């Protein structure tokens, strides 16, 4: 069911500063910032040969990333994202296996313009998991 690793997401306080570090210190290709109001974040993607790093900055005080940064003031890894071929079939199989889907269980459109769902971290060894339909 689970496919390749799509990205690892890192929460940051200052997206411009974090982007500059990846671009200038590590020499990485960094996308332009993109606001994702439905998810309460602004994102950039760091392109790597085998996957991506997603930098997340809170978009407003109600952002889940703002809450994450309150608990983790230096930022840090927020979630991992795996690809699936059929997000509804994956959701149904996961739920049948006892996995909790965060929210109402209906996919939202993510930063790549594709349907995504988040899975409860307590079901995955403390790691928030995102699945994205490819």
URSUL-V912428 format. One record per backbone hydrogen bond with DSSP energy under -0.5 kcal/mol. NH is the residue of the N-H (numbers start at 0). CO is the residue of the C=O. E is the energy in kcal/mol with one decimal. If there is no record, write none. Layout:
nh=NH co=CO e=E
nh=NH co=CO e=E
//
This chain:
nh=2 co=82 e=-3.4
nh=5 co=3 e=-0.5
nh=5 co=80 e=-2.8
nh=6 co=80 e=-1.2
nh=7 co=51 e=-1.6
nh=8 co=78 e=-3.2
nh=9 co=53 e=-3.3
nh=10 co=75 e=-2.9
nh=11 co=55 e=-3.1
nh=14 co=12 e=-0.5
nh=17 co=13 e=-2.5
nh=18 co=14 e=-2.7
nh=19 co=15 e=-2.2
nh=20 co=16 e=-2.0
nh=21 co=17 e=-2.2
nh=22 co=18 e=-2.8
nh=23 co=19 e=-3.5
nh=24 co=19 e=-0.6
nh=24 co=20 e=-1.8
nh=25 co=20 e=-1.5
nh=27 co=21 e=-2.6
nh=28 co=46 e=-0.7
nh=29 co=27 e=-0.6
nh=30 co=44 e=-2.5
nh=33 co=42 e=-2.3
nh=35 co=40 e=-3.5
nh=38 co=35 e=-1.7
nh=39 co=35 e=-1.0
nh=40 co=35 e=-1.5
nh=41 co=56 e=-2.4
nh=42 co=33 e=-2.5
nh=43 co=54 e=-1.4
nh=45 co=52 e=-3.3
nh=46 co=28 e=-2.4
nh=46 co=44 e=-0.6
nh=47 co=50 e=-2.2
nh=51 co=5 e=-0.7
nh=52 co=45 e=-1.9
nh=53 co=7 e=-2.7
nh=54 co=43 e=-2.5
nh=54 co=52 e=-0.6
nh=55 co=9 e=-2.8
nh=56 co=41 e=-2.5
nh=58 co=39 e=-2.4
nh=59 co=57 e=-0.6
nh=62 co=59 e=-1.2
nh=66 co=62 e=-1.6
nh=67 co=63 e=-2.0
nh=68 co=64 e=-2.6
nh=69 co=65 e=-1.5
nh=70 co=66 e=-1.4
nh=71 co=67 e=-1.8
nh=74 co=71 e=-2.7
nh=75 co=10 e=-1.7
nh=77 co=8 e=-3.3
nh=78 co=8 e=-1.1
nh=79 co=127 e=-1.8
nh=80 co=6 e=-2.8
nh=81 co=129 e=-2.6
nh=82 co=3 e=-2.4
nh=83 co=131 e=-2.5
nh=89 co=85 e=-2.5
nh=90 co=86 e=-2.6
nh=91 co=87 e=-2.4
nh=92 co=88 e=-2.3
nh=93 co=89 e=-2.8
nh=94 co=90 e=-2.8
nh=95 co=91 e=-2.1
nh=96 co=92 e=-1.2
nh=97 co=94 e=-1.7
nh=98 co=93 e=-2.5
nh=100 co=98 e=-0.5
nh=101 co=117 e=-2.8
nh=104 co=101 e=-0.6
nh=107 co=115 e=-2.0
nh=109 co=107 e=-0.5
nh=109 co=113 e=-3.1
nh=112 co=109 e=-2.1
nh=115 co=107 e=-2.9
nh=116 co=130 e=-1.9
nh=118 co=128 e=-3.4
nh=119 co=99 e=-2.8
nh=122 co=119 e=-1.6
nh=123 co=120 e=-1.6
nh=125 co=120 e=-2.3
nh=126 co=120 e=-0.8
nh=126 co=123 e=-1.6
nh=127 co=77 e=-0.6
nh=127 co=125 e=-0.5
nh=128 co=118 e=-1.5
nh=129 co=79 e=-2.9
nh=130 co=116 e=-2.8
nh=131 co=81 e=-2.3
nh=132 co=114 e=-2.3
nh=133 co=83 e=-2.2
//
